[in-house]
């Protein structure tokens, strides 16, 4: 039996029962569409997170008060010394350090004239714009403190500027931040949202003024940016030695940007695996559907199998014929699943324009290969049963 004859027989078998074939295709198609769609969303989220973190630079180290791991009773009862502005100044003197940003954050009311708006307030150092690659739309960022004190200046985020001043120039105007009077010296360029937070609706004030505003003795964290002359591990050890010398004990935690990205990648991978398992259930249902229809087909076409064997078809050719039918079913289901996924992606793009999606051609190819593998695995048992039928017994089934 020639290859094109086998292909013609396989196609005619599927077309002879179009409704049953279509229902079997849908089982595979839904599974393939679910797996491919979830993969596109997972890769899109991973790319979105990496892109958002990359805009702050790739060589960052964050110090937070308190240890992430506590060992022994003494660690539980010991007091934690808060991070201070003096700690940040000491770290600024380390080699290879480009910028150090002490941070205190909270919420409060910002007032200008009769306008009142509750927003996020970020107390930071004068190097924040340099460290985080923020640009100014007008004016300048917070100046370096003089004689240990910062002037009462504020820099407005893009959204905050528009809400309070509209198109007017805010430079030199006085606003109240948390009840304290500040002079506007700059406006940040539009930055957008970061992991769900609107960083344009923020007022930036000096960190020492934020201490008084929020009645805090210590910092929420210190962000440190270093150059390519050292590695994060090496610099982390230097930071650890300096802070232990100042605090007496290691009562702080160090986190690099790579650590944060690895943690987020693990979370996204677990989430993708869990949701992908749901798509795998649909694939399993599709495989059972192919197994069922192929088993039924062998019984219904026993006489046809006997005739093929009687005119010279070998068991291997019969096996290939039914395996090809299962493979064709699954591949058509895979193609239908990819079309279904394309429709779902288009709908999601229209309904949720901001949803990050990343469609990789390699994943589409893998989806088709997975569909083919499912068809072959599901069709092996019925195809072997068909190949083992004896011609005389099969013809008696007519």
N, C-alpha and C positions, 0 to 999 in steps of 0.2 A: 504493500500500500504506500503510495507516494505521500509526501508531506502535505501538498496542497489538497489531496483527497481527504486526509485526516482533518485538516483545518476546515474544509467544507462540511464534513460530517459533524464536527464540533459546533460550528456556527448554526447549522440547521437544527441541531438538537436543542440549542438554547432558544432559537427563534420559534420553535414549535410550541413552546409553553411560555409566552412572553411575560405574563403576569407573575408566574412563579419565579422566573428568572429575575424579574425586576425586584420582587420582594427580597430575594436572596442578596441581590446587589446592594440593596439599601442597608442591610445589616452590616456589611463591610464598609459601605460608604460613610455611615454615621460614625463608626469607630475611627476610621482614617481621618475624617473631618475633625473629630474631637481632639485626637492626638496632635494633628498638625496645627490646629487653631491654638491649643494650649501651649504648644511649643513656640509658636509665633509670639504669643502674649508674654511667655516667660523670658524669651530672648529680648523682646522689646523692653521689658521691665529692667532686665540686667543692664542693657545698654543705656537706658534712661538714668539709672542709679550711677553708673560709672561716668556718664557725661556730666551729671550734676556735681559729682565730687571732683571731677577733673578741672572744672572751672575755678576751683579754689587752689589749683596747683597739685602736683603729685608728690611733693616732699614735705609732708606735714606730720607733726607729732603733737599730741594733745595730752596735757597733764591735768588730772582731776584730783580733788582732795578725797582721802579715804582709799583704803586698799580694796581691790576687787576680790581678794582671797584672804581669809583670816585663819591663822593657825594658832592653836593653843589658847588657854584661858586669859593669858596676859594680853593677847591681841584683841579679845572681846572687850576687856575692861579698860584698855588703854584709850587715852584721849587722842583725837585727831586734830592736829594743828592746821588751821585753814591756810590755803595758799594766799600769798600777799602780793601787793604790787612790788615790794622789795624783792621777792622771789623772782618775779618776772624780770626785774632789772638785772639781777645776778645772772640769770640765764642768757640775757642779751649779750653778755660779755664772753660767752663761750665761742670758740673758733667754729667757723663754717655756719654760724647762725645768721640768717639774713634778716629775720623779723621775729619779734615776740609780741603777741597780742593777749593782754589780760582781758578777761571777759566777765561781765555780770549782766544778766538778762532778766527781764520782768515785763510787766504790763502796767500801763498808767494812762492818764488822760493828758492829751495835748490840746491847749487852748490858744486860739488866735482871734482876738476880738470877741464876737459872739459865737464863733464856731468852736465846737468841742468834739473831740474824737478820741476814742479809746483804742490804743495801738500797742504794739510791742516796742519796748525800749531796750536798747542795747548799749551798755557801757563798755567801751573798748579803749585800746591804746591808740596812739597816733600812727602806728604802722599797720593798722588793720586794712586799709584800702590797698596798700602795697602787698601785704601778705595774701589777701584773698582775691587779688586781681579785680578789685572794684574800680570803676571809673566814675568820674564826676561829670555831670551834665553842666554844672556851673559852680563857680566858687572854688573852695578848697576843702580838704578834709581837716579833721581835728589837729591842731598844732601840738608840738612836743611840749610837755609841761615845763614851766619856768619856776625854779626854786622849789620843786616838789609839788607845785599846785598847778592845776589846769584852769584856764579861763572858762567862764560859763558859756561855751559855744555848743551849738547843735547842728548836725547835718541831717537833712530830711531825705527820706526815701522818695522815689518817683511818685508813687501813689499818694503818699502823705502830702507832698508838695501840691499836687493837683487838687486834692480835697480841700486844703486850707487856703491856697492862694490862686488856684486856677492858672491863668496865663500870666499873672503878675510876677514880677521879680521879687523873691522873698529875701534876698541877701540884705543883711543889716536889720531886718525886722526882728521884733521881740516876740517870743512865744513862751507859754508856760508849759513845762513838762513836769507832770506830777506835782504841780503847785510851785515849782521853782522857775525863775525867769532865766531864759537862755537867748542868746543872739544867734540867728541863722547865718552860717558862713558858707554853706554849700548844699547842693542837691545832687543825689546820686543818679547815675544813669539807670534806665529801666533794666531790671535784672530778671523779673519773672518769679516763678514759684520754685521752691526747692523742697522736694519730697512732701508736697502738700502745704508748705508754709509760704506765705506771701512775704518775701523779703524786701518788697518795695514799700510796704506799709509799716515802716520802722523809723524811729528817731534814734540817731546815733549821738551819744553824749560821752564826755570823758569818763573813764572808769572810776576816778576818785569821786566825781559828782554822783555817779550811780551808787557808790557805797553809801553816801549820805541819803540819797533818795530812797533806797530800799532798806536802809538801816542794817547794812551787812558789814561784818568785819573782814570777811575773806572773799575770794574770787570764786566764781562758779567753775572756771577752768582757765588754763593758759594754753594758747595755741602757738606753736613754734614752727617756723619755716626755715629749712636749711638748704644749702646749695649742694651741687653735685660732688663736692670734694670729700664727702663722707657718706657713710651708710646709716640707715635709720637705727640699726642695732648698736652701732658704735656711738652715735650721738645719744641714744637712749641711756647707755651706761654712764656717759658723762653727766647727763641731766640728773640721773639717779644719784650719782656721787655728790653733786652740788646740793641737791635738796636734802639728802640724808645729813650732810654736814651742817646745813642750816636748821633742820628740824630735829635732828638727833635720832630719829627713827624713820623707817620707810612707811609713811602714812599717806601715800599718794599712789595713783595709778597712771601708767603710761600706755598710750594707745597710738599706734601709727595708722596712717591712712590705709596702708595695705591690710592691717588687721581688721579695720572696719569693712573694707571691701570684701575680704574673705568671709567675715561673719554674715554680711548681707548675701553673698553668693550662696553660702550654706543654707540660709533661710529660704532663698528663692529656689534653690535646687530641691529642698525638701517639699516646698509647696508645689513645685512643678511635678515632682514625683507622685505626690498624693493625688493631685487632680488628674494627672496623666493615667493613674490607675483606674480612675472612673472611665476614661476613654478606652482603657484596655478591656473593661467589662463589655463595652459595645463591640470591640473586636472579637472577644470571645463568643459573643452572641452570633456575630457574623460567621465565625468559624463553625459553630454548631449548625447554623443554617446551611452552609455549604455541605457539611457532612451529611445532614439529613436529606437534602435534595439529591446528592450523589448516590446515597444508599437507595433511595426510592427509585432513582433513574436506572440503577443496575437491575432492580427487580422488574421494572417496566420494559426494559430493552433486552431482556434475556434472549428472546428469539433473534433479535438483530445481532447480538453477540455470537450466538450459535451460527448464524449465517456467515458472519465475517470469518469465524474460525473454519467453517466448512469450505470456504473458497480460498483458504490459504493464509489468513491473517495469523500471525504468531501471538502467543501470550504477551510478549513484550510490546507488540504493536497495540494490542487491546489495552494494556496497562497505560501506554503513552497516550492513547486516545482519551481515556477517562481522566487521567491526570491533566491533560491539556484542557479538557472541559472545565475542570475545577480551577486551573490556573487562569483561564480566560475569564471565568466568572469573577474571581477575586481581583484581577487586574482592572476589569471594567468597573468593579465596585470601588477600587482605589481611585480611578479617574473621576468617577462620579463624586467620590468623597472630596477630592481636591476642588472640583467645581463648586460643591456645596460649601467648602471652606472659603473659597473666594467670595461667594455671595454673603457669607456671614461676616467676613472681614470688611466688605463694602458697607454692610449694614452697621457694623460697629463704628466704622469711621464716620458715618453720617450721624449716628446717635451720640457717640462719645468721641468728638474730634481729638481730644487731648490724650486718648489712650495710646500708650506707646506700643507699637507693633513692629516686629522684625521678621520678615518672611525670607528665609534662606533657601536658595535653590537646592542645596544639598539635602535639606530636610524634605523637600518635595520628592526628590529621588528616593530617599530612604523610606518615605511613606509608601511609594509604589512598590519598592522591594519588599517591604513588610507585608503589603497586601498579597503579593505573589507568594511569599513564604507561607502565609496563612492558608491560601488556596491549596498549595502543594501538601501541607501537613494534614489539612482536613480531607483531602481527596485520596490520600494514600490507601487507607483501609478499603473504601468502596472500589477503587481501581484494582487493587490486588484481588478482591473478591470477583470482579468481572474477569480478570485474566485467568483465574483458576477454573472458570466454568468450562465443562466439557461440551463439545459441539453437539453431540446427540442429545444430552440432557437439556441443553439450552433450547434446542429446536422443539423439544417436547412441550416447552412452556408456551408455545404459540396457541 
